[in-house]
């Protein structure tokens, strides 16, 4: 059976980090950069229906996406 290569997008895939410690370090750096985008959660205990909790999660994710994408 012949091997098949699938190329998606235009990025050079040779940039993949093969060293686990370097990948971990760069991942931690990205996590630190994105930490400021998180919308704050309300403190304390929240009691609500499943639908209301999902709606609150969706609103938080939307706010995070707006912060990430910036003004239009």
PQR file of N, CA, C, O and H, with PARSE charges and radii, in Angstrom:
ATOM      1  N   UNK A   1       0.853  -1.177   0.000 -0.4000 1.5000
ATOM      2  CA  UNK A   1       0.000   0.000   0.000 -0.0000 2.0000
ATOM      3  C   UNK A   1       0.896   1.237   0.000  0.5500 1.7000
ATOM      4  O   UNK A   1       1.811   1.347   0.817 -0.5500 1.4000
ATOM      5  N   UNK A   2       0.640   2.136  -0.887 -0.4000 1.5000
ATOM      6  CA  UNK A   2       1.441   3.352  -0.999 -0.0000 2.0000
ATOM      7  C   UNK A   2       1.057   4.326   0.107  0.5500 1.7000
ATOM      8  O   UNK A   2      -0.102   4.395   0.515 -0.5500 1.4000
ATOM      9  H   UNK A   2      -0.104   2.047  -1.551  0.4000 1.0000
ATOM     10  N   UNK A   3       2.040   5.071   0.582 -0.4000 1.5000
ATOM     11  CA  UNK A   3       1.739   6.065   1.613 -0.0000 2.0000
ATOM     12  C   UNK A   3       1.145   7.306   0.961  0.5500 1.7000
ATOM     13  O   UNK A   3       1.461   7.640  -0.181 -0.5500 1.4000
ATOM     14  H   UNK A   3       2.982   5.015   0.250  0.4000 1.0000
ATOM     15  N   UNK A   4       0.294   7.970   1.696 -0.4000 1.5000
ATOM     16  CA  UNK A   4      -0.370   9.141   1.166 -0.0000 2.0000
ATOM     17  C   UNK A   4      -0.098  10.312   2.104  0.5500 1.7000
ATOM     18  O   UNK A   4      -0.156  10.156   3.324 -0.5500 1.4000
ATOM     19  H   UNK A   4       0.037   7.699   2.624  0.4000 1.0000
ATOM     20  N   UNK A   5       0.197  11.467   1.549 -0.4000 1.5000
ATOM     21  CA  UNK A   5       0.430  12.670   2.332 -0.0000 2.0000
ATOM     22  C   UNK A   5      -0.705  13.639   2.077  0.5500 1.7000
ATOM     23  O   UNK A   5      -1.074  13.899   0.932 -0.5500 1.4000
ATOM     24  H   UNK A   5       0.244  11.593   0.559  0.4000 1.0000
ATOM     25  N   UNK A   6      -1.247  14.163   3.144 -0.4000 1.5000
ATOM     26  CA  UNK A   6      -2.331  15.131   3.024 -0.0000 2.0000
ATOM     27  C   UNK A   6      -1.819  16.472   3.535  0.5500 1.7000
ATOM     28  O   UNK A   6      -1.416  16.586   4.692 -0.5500 1.4000
ATOM     29  H   UNK A   6      -0.947  13.952   4.074  0.4000 1.0000
ATOM     30  N   UNK A   7      -1.833  17.466   2.689 -0.4000 1.5000
ATOM     31  CA  UNK A   7      -1.382  18.798   3.060 -0.0000 2.0000
ATOM     32  C   UNK A   7      -2.587  19.718   3.150  0.5500 1.7000
ATOM     33  O   UNK A   7      -3.364  19.835   2.202 -0.5500 1.4000
ATOM     34  H   UNK A   7      -2.161  17.373   1.749  0.4000 1.0000
ATOM     35  N   UNK A   8      -2.737  20.370   4.295 -0.4000 1.5000
ATOM     36  CA  UNK A   8      -3.853  21.279   4.514 -0.0000 2.0000
ATOM     37  C   UNK A   8      -3.281  22.634   4.899  0.5500 1.7000
ATOM     38  O   UNK A   8      -2.445  22.723   5.799 -0.5500 1.4000
ATOM     39  H   UNK A   8      -2.106  20.275   5.065  0.4000 1.0000
ATOM     40  N   UNK A   9      -3.716  23.666   4.239 -0.4000 1.5000
ATOM     41  CA  UNK A   9      -3.240  25.009   4.557 -0.0000 2.0000
ATOM     42  C   UNK A   9      -1.917  25.317   3.886  0.5500 1.7000
ATOM     43  O   UNK A   9      -1.408  24.542   3.077 -0.5500 1.4000
ATOM     44  H   UNK A   9      -4.395  23.594   3.509  0.4000 1.0000
ATOM     45  N   UNK A  10      -1.370  26.478   4.246 -0.4000 1.5000
ATOM     46  CA  UNK A  10      -0.151  26.941   3.606 -0.0000 2.0000
ATOM     47  C   UNK A  10       1.041  26.972   4.548  0.5500 1.7000
ATOM     48  O   UNK A  10       2.145  27.316   4.126 -0.5500 1.4000
ATOM     49  H   UNK A  10      -1.784  27.108   4.903  0.4000 1.0000
ATOM     50  N   UNK A  11       0.849  26.627   5.793 -0.4000 1.5000
ATOM     51  CA  UNK A  11       1.946  26.700   6.749 -0.0000 2.0000
ATOM     52  C   UNK A  11       2.938  25.569   6.524  0.5500 1.7000
ATOM     53  O   UNK A  11       2.577  24.471   6.100 -0.5500 1.4000
ATOM     54  H   UNK A  11      -0.048  26.348   6.136  0.4000 1.0000
ATOM     55  N   UNK A  12       4.192  25.869   6.820 -0.4000 1.5000
ATOM     56  CA  UNK A  12       5.242  24.870   6.724 -0.0000 2.0000
ATOM     57  C   UNK A  12       5.154  23.969   7.949  0.5500 1.7000
ATOM     58  O   UNK A  12       5.397  24.425   9.067 -0.5500 1.4000
ATOM     59  H   UNK A  12       4.485  26.761   7.164  0.4000 1.0000
ATOM     60  N   UNK A  13       4.823  22.739   7.764 -0.4000 1.5000
ATOM     61  CA  UNK A  13       4.650  21.821   8.888 -0.0000 2.0000
ATOM     62  C   UNK A  13       5.972  21.325   9.455  0.5500 1.7000
ATOM     63  O   UNK A  13       5.976  20.589  10.441 -0.5500 1.4000
ATOM     64  H   UNK A  13       4.625  22.369   6.856  0.4000 1.0000
ATOM     65  N   UNK A  14       7.091  21.710   8.859 -0.4000 1.5000
ATOM     66  CA  UNK A  14       8.377  21.311   9.422 -0.0000 2.0000
ATOM     67  C   UNK A  14       8.681  22.115  10.682  0.5500 1.7000
ATOM     68  O   UNK A  14       9.686  21.863  11.347 -0.5500 1.4000
ATOM     69  H   UNK A  14       7.089  22.309   8.058  0.4000 1.0000
ATOM     70  N   UNK A  15       7.817  23.087  11.023 -0.4000 1.5000
ATOM     71  CA  UNK A  15       8.004  23.882  12.219 -0.0000 2.0000
ATOM     72  C   UNK A  15       7.527  23.168  13.477  0.5500 1.7000
ATOM     73  O   UNK A  15       7.648  23.716  14.573 -0.5500 1.4000
ATOM     74  H   UNK A  15       7.001  23.292  10.483  0.4000 1.0000
ATOM     75  N   UNK A  16       6.992  21.969  13.350 -0.4000 1.5000
ATOM     76  CA  UNK A  16       6.525  21.237  14.516 -0.0000 2.0000
ATOM     77  C   UNK A  16       7.676  21.011  15.483  0.5500 1.7000
ATOM     78  O   UNK A  16       8.791  20.682  15.077 -0.5500 1.4000
ATOM     79  H   UNK A  16       6.893  21.523  12.460  0.4000 1.0000
ATOM     80  N   UNK A  17       7.394  21.190  16.755 -0.4000 1.5000
ATOM     81  CA  UNK A  17       8.417  21.028  17.779 -0.0000 2.0000
ATOM     82  C   UNK A  17       8.440  19.565  18.198  0.5500 1.7000
ATOM     83  O   UNK A  17       7.446  19.042  18.701 -0.5500 1.4000
ATOM     84  H   UNK A  17       6.488  21.457  17.085  0.4000 1.0000
ATOM     85  N   UNK A  18       9.558  18.916  17.994 -0.4000 1.5000
ATOM     86  CA  UNK A  18       9.669  17.499  18.319 -0.0000 2.0000
ATOM     87  C   UNK A  18      10.238  17.271  19.714  0.5500 1.7000
ATOM     88  O   UNK A  18      10.095  16.179  20.263 -0.5500 1.4000
ATOM     89  H   UNK A  18      10.366  19.340  17.585  0.4000 1.0000
ATOM     90  N   UNK A  19      10.880  18.278  20.295 -0.4000 1.5000
ATOM     91  CA  UNK A  19      11.444  18.152  21.636 -0.0000 2.0000
ATOM     92  C   UNK A  19      10.330  18.393  22.658  0.5500 1.7000
ATOM     93  O   UNK A  19       9.775  19.491  22.700 -0.5500 1.4000
ATOM     94  H   UNK A  19      10.996  19.165  19.849  0.4000 1.0000
ATOM     95  N   UNK A  20       9.989  17.397  23.485 -0.4000 1.5000
ATOM     96  CA  UNK A  20       8.877  17.551  24.424 -0.0000 2.0000
ATOM     97  C   UNK A  20       9.070  18.699  25.417  0.5500 1.7000
ATOM     98  O   UNK A  20       8.108  19.396  25.739 -0.5500 1.4000
ATOM     99  H   UNK A  20      10.440  16.505  23.451  0.4000 1.0000
ATOM    100  N   UNK A  21      10.277  18.903  25.900 -0.4000 1.5000
ATOM    101  CA  UNK A  21      10.484  19.973  26.878 -0.0000 2.0000
ATOM    102  C   UNK A  21      10.321  21.348  26.234  0.5500 1.7000
ATOM    103  O   UNK A  21       9.810  22.270  26.869 -0.5500 1.4000
ATOM    104  H   UNK A  21      11.058  18.337  25.638  0.4000 1.0000
ATOM    105  N   UNK A  22      10.749  21.495  24.985 -0.4000 1.5000
ATOM    106  CA  UNK A  22      10.576  22.763  24.275 -0.0000 2.0000
ATOM    107  C   UNK A  22       9.098  22.996  23.962  0.5500 1.7000
ATOM    108  O   UNK A  22       8.611  24.121  24.077 -0.5500 1.4000
ATOM    109  H   UNK A  22      11.164  20.746  24.469  0.4000 1.0000
ATOM    110  N   UNK A  23       8.390  21.947  23.570 -0.4000 1.5000
ATOM    111  CA  UNK A  23       6.957  22.074  23.302 -0.0000 2.0000
ATOM    112  C   UNK A  23       6.211  22.464  24.577  0.5500 1.7000
ATOM    113  O   UNK A  23       5.304  23.295  24.537 -0.5500 1.4000
ATOM    114  H   UNK A  23       8.786  21.033  23.476  0.4000 1.0000
ATOM    115  N   UNK A  24       6.590  21.867  25.705 -0.4000 1.5000
ATOM    116  CA  UNK A  24       5.956  22.186  26.983 -0.0000 2.0000
ATOM    117  C   UNK A  24       6.205  23.648  27.348  0.5500 1.7000
ATOM    118  O   UNK A  24       5.288  24.345  27.781 -0.5500 1.4000
ATOM    119  H   UNK A  24       7.327  21.192  25.737  0.4000 1.0000
ATOM    120  N   UNK A  25       7.449  24.116  27.174 -0.4000 1.5000
ATOM    121  CA  UNK A  25       7.801  25.495  27.506 -0.0000 2.0000
ATOM    122  C   UNK A  25       7.003  26.476  26.643  0.5500 1.7000
ATOM    123  O   UNK A  25       6.482  27.468  27.152 -0.5500 1.4000
ATOM    124  H   UNK A  25       8.194  23.550  26.823  0.4000 1.0000
ATOM    125  N   UNK A  26       6.909  26.205  25.355 -0.4000 1.5000
ATOM    126  CA  UNK A  26       6.171  27.103  24.460 -0.0000 2.0000
ATOM    127  C   UNK A  26       4.669  27.058  24.738  0.5500 1.7000
ATOM    128  O   UNK A  26       3.978  28.070  24.615 -0.5500 1.4000
ATOM    129  H   UNK A  26       7.332  25.399  24.941  0.4000 1.0000
ATOM    130  N   UNK A  27       4.172  25.889  25.109 -0.4000 1.5000
ATOM    131  CA  UNK A  27       2.764  25.776  25.484 -0.0000 2.0000
ATOM    132  C   UNK A  27       2.445  26.588  26.726  0.5500 1.7000
ATOM    133  O   UNK A  27       1.410  27.251  26.791 -0.5500 1.4000
ATOM    134  H   UNK A  27       4.733  25.067  25.209  0.4000 1.0000
ATOM    135  N   UNK A  28       3.338  26.539  27.716 -0.4000 1.5000
ATOM    136  CA  UNK A  28       3.153  27.333  28.935 -0.0000 2.0000
ATOM    137  C   UNK A  28       3.180  28.831  28.615  0.5500 1.7000
ATOM    138  O   UNK A  28       2.432  29.609  29.206 -0.5500 1.4000
ATOM    139  H   UNK A  28       4.179  26.000  27.663  0.4000 1.0000
ATOM    140  N   UNK A  29       4.037  29.225  27.688 -0.4000 1.5000
ATOM    141  CA  UNK A  29       4.120  30.626  27.278 -0.0000 2.0000
ATOM    142  C   UNK A  29       2.808  31.073  26.622  0.5500 1.7000
ATOM    143  O   UNK A  29       2.307  32.162  26.902 -0.5500 1.4000
ATOM    144  H   UNK A  29       4.645  28.593  27.208  0.4000 1.0000
ATOM    145  N   UNK A  30       2.259  30.225  25.752 -0.4000 1.5000
ATOM    146  CA  UNK A  30       0.974  30.552  25.121 -0.0000 2.0000
ATOM    147  C   UNK A  30      -0.156  30.606  26.147  0.5500 1.7000
ATOM    148  O   UNK A  30      -1.025  31.474  26.073 -0.5500 1.4000
ATOM    149  H   UNK A  30       2.665  29.340  25.525  0.4000 1.0000
ATOM    150  N   UNK A  31      -0.141  29.675  27.107 -0.4000 1.5000
ATOM    151  CA  UNK A  31      -1.155  29.697  28.162 -0.0000 2.0000
ATOM    152  C   UNK A  31      -1.097  31.003  28.946  0.5500 1.7000
ATOM    153  O   UNK A  31      -2.132  31.576  29.286 -0.5500 1.4000
ATOM    154  H   UNK A  31       0.565  28.969  27.167  0.4000 1.0000
ATOM    155  N   UNK A  32       0.118  31.471  29.230 -0.4000 1.5000
ATOM    156  CA  UNK A  32       0.271  32.725  29.972 -0.0000 2.0000
ATOM    157  C   UNK A  32      -0.246  33.904  29.154  0.5500 1.7000
ATOM    158  O   UNK A  32      -0.838  34.832  29.705 -0.5500 1.4000
ATOM    159  H   UNK A  32       0.959  31.006  28.954  0.4000 1.0000
ATOM    160  N   UNK A  33      -0.023  33.872  27.841 -0.4000 1.5000
ATOM    161  CA  UNK A  33      -0.493  34.958  26.985 -0.0000 2.0000
ATOM    162  C   UNK A  33      -2.025  34.994  26.932  0.5500 1.7000
ATOM    163  O   UNK A  33      -2.622  36.071  26.902 -0.5500 1.4000
ATOM    164  H   UNK A  33       0.458  33.118  27.393  0.4000 1.0000
ATOM    165  N   UNK A  34      -2.653  33.829  26.921 -0.4000 1.5000
ATOM    166  CA  UNK A  34      -4.105  33.764  26.799 -0.0000 2.0000
ATOM    167  C   UNK A  34      -4.822  33.917  28.137  0.5500 1.7000
ATOM    168  O   UNK A  34      -6.039  34.105  28.162 -0.5500 1.4000
ATOM    169  H   UNK A  34      -2.168  32.954  26.945  0.4000 1.0000
ATOM    170  N   UNK A  35      -4.090  33.841  29.248 -0.4000 1.5000
ATOM    171  CA  UNK A  35      -4.724  33.918  30.566 -0.0000 2.0000
ATOM    172  C   UNK A  35      -5.434  35.252  30.773  0.5500 1.7000
ATOM    173  O   UNK A  35      -6.460  35.307  31.451 -0.5500 1.4000
ATOM    174  H   UNK A  35      -3.102  33.689  29.228  0.4000 1.0000
ATOM    175  N   UNK A  36      -4.905  36.318  30.203 -0.4000 1.5000
ATOM    176  CA  UNK A  36      -5.526  37.626  30.357 -0.0000 2.0000
ATOM    177  C   UNK A  36      -6.831  37.776  29.602  0.5500 1.7000
ATOM    178  O   UNK A  36      -7.562  38.742  29.820 -0.5500 1.4000
ATOM    179  H   UNK A  36      -4.071  36.274  29.653  0.4000 1.0000
ATOM    180  N   UNK A  37      -7.134  36.847  28.727 -0.4000 1.5000
ATOM    181  CA  UNK A  37      -8.362  36.928  27.930 -0.0000 2.0000
ATOM    182  C   UNK A  37      -9.568  36.342  28.642  0.5500 1.7000
ATOM    183  O   UNK A  37     -10.707  36.603  28.255 -0.5500 1.4000
ATOM    184  H   UNK A  37      -6.540  36.062  28.550  0.4000 1.0000
ATOM    185  N   UNK A  38      -9.329  35.567  29.662 -0.4000 1.5000
ATOM    186  CA  UNK A  38     -10.439  34.885  30.326 -0.0000 2.0000
ATOM    187  C   UNK A  38     -11.386  35.881  30.976  0.5500 1.7000
ATOM    188  O   UNK A  38     -10.966  36.800  31.680 -0.5500 1.4000
ATOM    189  H   UNK A  38      -8.404  35.355  29.976  0.4000 1.0000
ATOM    190  N   UNK A  39     -12.649  35.682  30.729 -0.4000 1.5000
ATOM    191  CA  UNK A  39     -13.663  36.498  31.395 -0.0000 2.0000
ATOM    192  C   UNK A  39     -13.800  35.988  32.825  0.5500 1.7000
ATOM    193  O   UNK A  39     -13.819  34.777  33.043 -0.5500 1.4000
ATOM    194  H   UNK A  39     -12.990  34.936  30.158  0.4000 1.0000
ATOM    195  N   UNK A  40     -13.896  36.877  33.793 -0.4000 1.5000
ATOM    196  CA  UNK A  40     -13.951  36.428  35.188 -0.0000 2.0000
ATOM    197  C   UNK A  40     -15.243  35.675  35.489  0.5500 1.7000
ATOM    198  O   UNK A  40     -16.318  36.019  34.995 -0.5500 1.4000
ATOM    199  H   UNK A  40     -13.881  37.861  33.616  0.4000 1.0000
ATOM    200  N   UNK A  41     -15.106  34.648  36.306 -0.4000 1.5000
ATOM    201  CA  UNK A  41     -16.277  33.906  36.769 -0.0000 2.0000
ATOM    202  C   UNK A  41     -16.796  34.570  38.034  0.5500 1.7000
ATOM    203  O   UNK A  41     -16.014  35.118  38.812 -0.5500 1.4000
ATOM    204  H   UNK A  41     -14.234  34.369  36.707  0.4000 1.0000
ATOM    205  N   UNK A  42     -18.086  34.526  38.245 -0.4000 1.5000
ATOM    206  CA  UNK A  42     -18.614  35.087  39.495 -0.0000 2.0000
ATOM    207  C   UNK A  42     -18.158  34.243  40.686  0.5500 1.7000
ATOM    208  O   UNK A  42     -18.057  33.020  40.586 -0.5500 1.4000
ATOM    209  H   UNK A  42     -18.721  34.081  37.613  0.4000 1.0000
ATOM    210  N   UNK A  43     -17.888  34.901  41.801 -0.4000 1.5000
ATOM    211  CA  UNK A  43     -17.441  34.193  42.998 -0.0000 2.0000
ATOM    212  C   UNK A  43     -18.629  33.562  43.708  0.5500 1.7000
ATOM    213  O   UNK A  43     -19.774  33.982  43.541 -0.5500 1.4000
ATOM    214  H   UNK A  43     -17.971  35.894  41.882  0.4000 1.0000
ATOM    215  N   UNK A  44     -18.332  32.557  44.493 -0.4000 1.5000
ATOM    216  CA  UNK A  44     -19.366  31.911  45.285 -0.0000 2.0000
ATOM    217  C   UNK A  44     -20.036  30.772  44.538  0.5500 1.7000
ATOM    218  O   UNK A  44     -19.568  30.324  43.491 -0.5500 1.4000
ATOM    219  H   UNK A  44     -17.401  32.216  44.629  0.4000 1.0000
ATOM    220  N   UNK A  45     -21.124  30.324  45.095 -0.4000 1.5000
ATOM    221  CA  UNK A  45     -21.868  29.200  44.539 -0.0000 2.0000
ATOM    222  C   UNK A  45     -23.023  29.738  43.702  0.5500 1.7000
ATOM    223  O   UNK A  45     -23.758  30.627  44.132 -0.5500 1.4000
ATOM    224  H   UNK A  45     -21.504  30.688  45.946  0.4000 1.0000
ATOM    225  N   UNK A  46     -23.167  29.194  42.526 -0.4000 1.5000
ATOM    226  CA  UNK A  46     -24.261  29.601  41.644 -0.0000 2.0000
ATOM    227  C   UNK A  46     -25.210  28.428  41.467  0.5500 1.7000
ATOM    228  O   UNK A  46     -24.795  27.327  41.106 -0.5500 1.4000
ATOM    229  H   UNK A  46     -22.570  28.471  42.177  0.4000 1.0000
ATOM    230  N   UNK A  47     -26.471  28.673  41.722 -0.4000 1.5000
ATOM    231  CA  UNK A  47     -27.480  27.642  41.505 -0.0000 2.0000
ATOM    232  C   UNK A  47     -28.363  28.097  40.361  0.5500 1.7000
ATOM    233  O   UNK A  47     -28.933  29.187  40.387 -0.5500 1.4000
ATOM    234  H   UNK A  47     -26.808  29.567  42.015  0.4000 1.0000
ATOM    235  N   UNK A  48     -28.464  27.245  39.362 -0.4000 1.5000
ATOM    236  CA  UNK A  48     -29.285  27.573  38.197 -0.0000 2.0000
ATOM    237  C   UNK A  48     -29.597  26.288  37.450  0.5500 1.7000
ATOM    238  O   UNK A  48     -29.032  25.232  37.732 -0.5500 1.4000
ATOM    239  H   UNK A  48     -28.001  26.359  39.341  0.4000 1.0000
ATOM    240  N   UNK A  49     -30.498  26.397  36.501 -0.4000 1.5000
ATOM    241  CA  UNK A  49     -30.816  25.239  35.673 -0.0000 2.0000
ATOM    242  C   UNK A  49     -29.646  24.968  34.728  0.5500 1.7000
ATOM    243  O   UNK A  49     -28.776  25.816  34.529 -0.5500 1.4000
ATOM    244  H   UNK A  49     -30.957  27.255  36.271  0.4000 1.0000
ATOM    245  N   UNK A  50     -29.649  23.785  34.163 -0.4000 1.5000
ATOM    246  CA  UNK A  50     -28.601  23.408  33.216 -0.0000 2.0000
ATOM    247  C   UNK A  50     -28.592  24.370  32.031  0.5500 1.7000
ATOM    248  O   UNK A  50     -27.528  24.766  31.555 -0.5500 1.4000
ATOM    249  H   UNK A  50     -30.356  23.097  34.325  0.4000 1.0000
ATOM    250  N   UNK A  51     -29.758  24.738  31.564 -0.4000 1.5000
ATOM    251  CA  UNK A  51     -29.874  25.663  30.437 -0.0000 2.0000
ATOM    252  C   UNK A  51     -29.257  27.025  30.776  0.5500 1.7000
ATOM    253  O   UNK A  51     -28.550  27.605  29.952 -0.5500 1.4000
ATOM    254  H   UNK A  51     -30.622  24.416  31.951  0.4000 1.0000
ATOM    255  N   UNK A  52     -29.518  27.532  31.973 -0.4000 1.5000
ATOM    256  CA  UNK A  52     -28.958  28.822  32.391 -0.0000 2.0000
ATOM    257  C   UNK A  52     -27.437  28.747  32.530  0.5500 1.7000
ATOM    258  O   UNK A  52     -26.733  29.688  32.162 -0.5500 1.4000
ATOM    259  H   UNK A  52     -30.092  27.061  32.642  0.4000 1.0000
ATOM    260  N   UNK A  53     -26.931  27.637  33.057 -0.4000 1.5000
ATOM    261  CA  UNK A  53     -25.477  27.478  33.192 -0.0000 2.0000
ATOM    262  C   UNK A  53     -24.826  27.423  31.811  0.5500 1.7000
ATOM    263  O   UNK A  53     -23.764  28.011  31.604 -0.5500 1.4000
ATOM    264  H   UNK A  53     -27.503  26.873  33.355  0.4000 1.0000
ATOM    265  N   UNK A  54     -25.451  26.724  30.871 -0.4000 1.5000
ATOM    266  CA  UNK A  54     -24.921  26.675  29.505 -0.0000 2.0000
ATOM    267  C   UNK A  54     -24.942  28.059  28.863  0.5500 1.7000
ATOM    268  O   UNK A  54     -24.009  28.430  28.151 -0.5500 1.4000
ATOM    269  H   UNK A  54     -26.314  26.247  31.039  0.4000 1.0000
ATOM    270  N   UNK A  55     -26.007  28.823  29.114 -0.4000 1.5000
ATOM    271  CA  UNK A  55     -26.083  30.172  28.557 -0.0000 2.0000
ATOM    272  C   UNK A  55     -24.979  31.063  29.140  0.5500 1.7000
ATOM    273  O   UNK A  55     -24.386  31.863  28.416 -0.5500 1.4000
ATOM    274  H   UNK A  55     -26.765  28.521  29.692  0.4000 1.0000
ATOM    275  N   UNK A  56     -24.706  30.931  30.426 -0.4000 1.5000
ATOM    276  CA  UNK A  56     -23.630  31.711  31.049 -0.0000 2.0000
ATOM    277  C   UNK A  56     -22.271  31.308  30.479  0.5500 1.7000
ATOM    278  O   UNK A  56     -21.422  32.164  30.230 -0.5500 1.4000
ATOM    279  H   UNK A  56     -25.188  30.281  31.014  0.4000 1.0000
ATOM    280  N   UNK A  57     -22.063  30.004  30.273 -0.4000 1.5000
ATOM    281  CA  UNK A  57     -20.809  29.536  29.669 -0.0000 2.0000
ATOM    282  C   UNK A  57     -20.649  30.079  28.253  0.5500 1.7000
ATOM    283  O   UNK A  57     -19.561  30.509  27.868 -0.5500 1.4000
ATOM    284  H   UNK A  57     -22.752  29.308  30.476  0.4000 1.0000
ATOM    285  N   UNK A  58     -21.730  30.060  27.481 -0.4000 1.5000
ATOM    286  CA  UNK A  58     -21.677  30.584  26.110 -0.0000 2.0000
ATOM    287  C   UNK A  58     -21.340  32.074  26.104  0.5500 1.7000
ATOM    288  O   UNK A  58     -20.559  32.533  25.269 -0.5500 1.4000
ATOM    289  H   UNK A  58     -22.613  29.710  27.793  0.4000 1.0000
ATOM    290  N   UNK A  59     -21.923  32.823  27.027 -0.4000 1.5000
ATOM    291  CA  UNK A  59     -21.648  34.260  27.097 -0.0000 2.0000
ATOM    292  C   UNK A  59     -20.186  34.506  27.459  0.5500 1.7000
ATOM    293  O   UNK A  59     -19.554  35.408  26.909 -0.5500 1.4000
ATOM    294  H   UNK A  59     -22.557  32.450  27.704  0.4000 1.0000
ATOM    295  N   UNK A  60     -19.643  33.706  28.386 -0.4000 1.5000
ATOM    296  CA  UNK A  60     -18.234  33.851  28.767 -0.0000 2.0000
ATOM    297  C   UNK A  60     -17.317  33.518  27.601  0.5500 1.7000
ATOM    298  O   UNK A  60     -16.327  34.214  27.375 -0.5500 1.4000
ATOM    299  H   UNK A  60     -20.157  32.973  28.833  0.4000 1.0000
ATOM    300  N   UNK A  61     -17.630  32.466  26.863 -0.4000 1.5000
ATOM    301  CA  UNK A  61     -16.814  32.091  25.704 -0.0000 2.0000
ATOM    302  C   UNK A  61     -16.884  33.154  24.617  0.5500 1.7000
ATOM    303  O   UNK A  61     -15.882  33.435  23.960 -0.5500 1.4000
ATOM    304  H   UNK A  61     -18.434  31.900  27.046  0.4000 1.0000
ATOM    305  N   UNK A  62     -18.050  33.743  24.425 -0.4000 1.5000
ATOM    306  CA  UNK A  62     -18.202  34.804  23.433 -0.0000 2.0000
ATOM    307  C   UNK A  62     -17.375  36.031  23.825  0.5500 1.7000
ATOM    308  O   UNK A  62     -16.736  36.648  22.973 -0.5500 1.4000
ATOM    309  H   UNK A  62     -18.864  33.515  24.959  0.4000 1.0000
ATOM    310  N   UNK A  63     -17.387  36.381  25.106 -0.4000 1.5000
ATOM    311  CA  UNK A  63     -16.590  37.511  25.583 -0.0000 2.0000
ATOM    312  C   UNK A  63     -15.099  37.239  25.387  0.5500 1.7000
ATOM    313  O   UNK A  63     -14.346  38.137  25.012 -0.5500 1.4000
ATOM    314  H   UNK A  63     -17.906  35.880  25.798  0.4000 1.0000
ATOM    315  N   UNK A  64     -14.679  36.015  25.636 -0.4000 1.5000
ATOM    316  CA  UNK A  64     -13.276  35.653  25.443 -0.0000 2.0000
ATOM    317  C   UNK A  64     -12.896  35.744  23.963  0.5500 1.7000
ATOM    318  O   UNK A  64     -11.806  36.214  23.639 -0.5500 1.4000
ATOM    319  H   UNK A  64     -15.291  35.285  25.941  0.4000 1.0000
ATOM    320  N   UNK A  65     -13.767  35.307  23.072 -0.4000 1.5000
ATOM    321  CA  UNK A  65     -13.497  35.390  21.636 -0.0000 2.0000
ATOM    322  C   UNK A  65     -13.416  36.845  21.185  0.5500 1.7000
ATOM    323  O   UNK A  65     -12.584  37.192  20.347 -0.5500 1.4000
ATOM    324  H   UNK A  65     -14.653  34.924  23.335  0.4000 1.0000
ATOM    325  N   UNK A  66     -14.278  37.693  21.740 -0.4000 1.5000
ATOM    326  CA  UNK A  66     -14.224  39.118  21.391 -0.0000 2.0000
ATOM    327  C   UNK A  66     -12.909  39.743  21.837  0.5500 1.7000
ATOM    328  O   UNK A  66     -12.322  40.549  21.116 -0.5500 1.4000
ATOM    329  H   UNK A  66     -14.954  37.411  22.421  0.4000 1.0000
ATOM    330  N   UNK A  67     -12.451  39.370  23.024 -0.4000 1.5000
ATOM    331  CA  UNK A  67     -11.169  39.897  23.502 -0.0000 2.0000
ATOM    332  C   UNK A  67     -10.019  39.402  22.646  0.5500 1.7000
ATOM    333  O   UNK A  67      -9.077  40.146  22.375 -0.5500 1.4000
ATOM    334  H   UNK A  67     -12.928  38.715  23.610  0.4000 1.0000
ATOM    335  N   UNK A  68     -10.091  38.159  22.221 -0.4000 1.5000
ATOM    336  CA  UNK A  68      -9.027  37.570  21.411 -0.0000 2.0000
ATOM    337  C   UNK A  68      -8.980  38.193  20.019  0.5500 1.7000
ATOM    338  O   UNK A  68      -7.898  38.478  19.506 -0.5500 1.4000
ATOM    339  H   UNK A  68     -10.856  37.554  22.442  0.4000 1.0000
ATOM    340  N   UNK A  69     -10.138  38.406  19.406 -0.4000 1.5000
ATOM    341  CA  UNK A  69     -10.198  38.921  18.040 -0.0000 2.0000
ATOM    342  C   UNK A  69     -10.047  40.431  17.958  0.5500 1.7000
ATOM    343  O   UNK A  69      -9.695  40.953  16.900 -0.5500 1.4000
ATOM    344  H   UNK A  69     -11.017  38.174  19.822  0.4000 1.0000
ATOM    345  N   UNK A  70     -10.301  41.133  19.031 -0.4000 1.5000
ATOM    346  CA  UNK A  70     -10.131  42.583  19.042 -0.0000 2.0000
ATOM    347  C   UNK A  70     -11.263  43.305  18.343  0.5500 1.7000
ATOM    348  O   UNK A  70     -12.183  42.676  17.820 -0.5500 1.4000
ATOM    349  H   UNK A  70     -10.587  40.709  19.890  0.4000 1.0000
ATOM    350  N   UNK A  71     -11.193  44.635  18.333 -0.4000 1.5000
ATOM    351  CA  UNK A  71     -12.266  45.423  17.705 -0.0000 2.0000
ATOM    352  C   UNK A  71     -12.234  45.298  16.190  0.5500 1.7000
ATOM    353  O   UNK A  71     -11.182  45.076  15.592 -0.5500 1.4000
ATOM    354  H   UNK A  71     -10.445  45.146  18.758  0.4000 1.0000
ATOM    355  N   UNK A  72     -13.392  45.442  15.587 -0.4000 1.5000
ATOM    356  CA  UNK A  72     -13.477  45.345  14.120 -0.0000 2.0000
ATOM    357  C   UNK A  72     -13.498  46.681  13.493  0.5500 1.7000
ATOM    358  O   UNK A  72     -13.567  46.787  12.268 -0.5500 1.4000
ATOM    359  H   UNK A  72     -14.248  45.623  16.073  0.4000 1.0000
TER
END
